[in-house]
Amino acid sequence: MKLSKLSLAFFGSALLLASAAVAGEPNKGSLTLFEKVSVEGKALNPGKYTVIWDGAGPTVQVTVFQGKQTVATFSAHLTEQTTRNTEDAYGSAAETDGSRTLTAIYPNGKRFSLEVETKSASQPSTSPSSK
């Protein structure tokens, strides 16, 4: 009983600190795709994008821009990491038809990743991609 209360208090404190840390940082990053990927049924061609996320976690709304044009919007899970990302990177997964799906975004200098929430029950394996 005592251990469960202590665990709950620790988890609550960690979540509060993570939310405060994320709230203090700009919610904007860059994304350079080196392959065509899709997210929420929208195809993103190789190129440079701006990513903005709204919310303090754990679930955030992500908007992807190319220039001033919105090209995709989706929900993601903000996942804490022990170290800062050293560069902008992303993760993608191969689909059965050979196409690739965006699975995660790793913003440079941040201590978290944006894990794309999938609507299907089956999860393909992921492979991180970067420069």
N, C-alpha and C positions, 0 to 999 in steps of 0.2 A: 504494500500500500504506500509506504513512505517512498519507495523507489519509483513508483509510478508517478507520484506527485512531483518528485524531483525531476524526473524525465520530462514531464509535461512543462514544468517551469523552465527547464533548459531549452526545450524546443521552442517555447513561446518567446523566450529572450532572443534566441538565434534568429527567429523569423522577424522579430521587431527590428533587430540590428540590421538584418539584410534589407528590409524594406527601407529603413532610414538611409542606408548607404546607397541604395539604388536611387532613392528619391533625390539625393544630393547631386547625382551625376546627370549630365545631359543624356536624354534618351534618343540618341542619334548615332548612327554608325555608317560605315561604307561596306559595300558588298561587291566584290568582283567575281563574276561567274566565268569559269573557263570551259563550261559545257552547258548545253541546253538542259534545263531542269524544269519541272512543273511543281506548282504548289496550289492547292485548292482548285485544281483543274485549269490553272492559267499557266501558259508556257512562258518561261523567262529565257531569252536567248543569251549567249555569252556576251558579257559587257559589264560596265560599271553602273552600280545602283546606289541609292541612298536608302537607308533603313531607319525608320522611326517607330518606336514602340511606346504605347500608352498604358500606364498602370504600374503599380508598385509590386506586383507579383502576388502569388506565384503565377497567375495567368495574366498575360498581357495581350494587347491587340497590336499587331505588327502591320505597318504599311510600307510597301516597297515602291520607291519612285525611280523613274528614269528621267532625269532632268526634272521638269515640274509635273510630269504626268504620272499619276498613280497607276501602277501596273499590277499590283496584287495586294490583298489585305487578308490576313489570317490570324488565328489565335495561336499563341505559343506559351510554353511553360518556361518560366525563368528559372534556370537551374544554377545554383551557386557552385563555384569552383574554388579550389584552394589557392591557385595562382592566377595572375592576370594573363589574359590572352596576349601573346607577343605580336600578333598580326591579325588582320581581318581574315577570317576563314569561314568555310561552310562545310556541312556534311550533306551527302546525298546517298540515295539508295537506288539500286537497279531494280526495275520492275520486270515482270515476266515477258513483256513485249520489247524489252531492250531500252526503253526510255528510262530517265532518271527522275527521281522525286527529291525535292529539297527536304532535309530532315532537321537541320540545325544551322544556326548562325552564331559565330563566335566573334563578337565585336572586339577590335583591338583595344588593349588597355583596360578592359573590363574583367571583373572576377566572376562572370557568369556567362552562360550560353542561353540562346533562345531556341528551345526545342519545339519544333513544329508539332502541333497537336494533330494527330491523324484521326480520321473518322472511321477507318476500316479496322476490323478486329485483328487482321494479320499484319505483322510488322516485318518488312524486309530488312535484311542486314544493312548496316550503314557503313560508309567509308568516308572519313574526313578528307576534304580537299582544300587546298590553299594554293598560294603562289608557287 
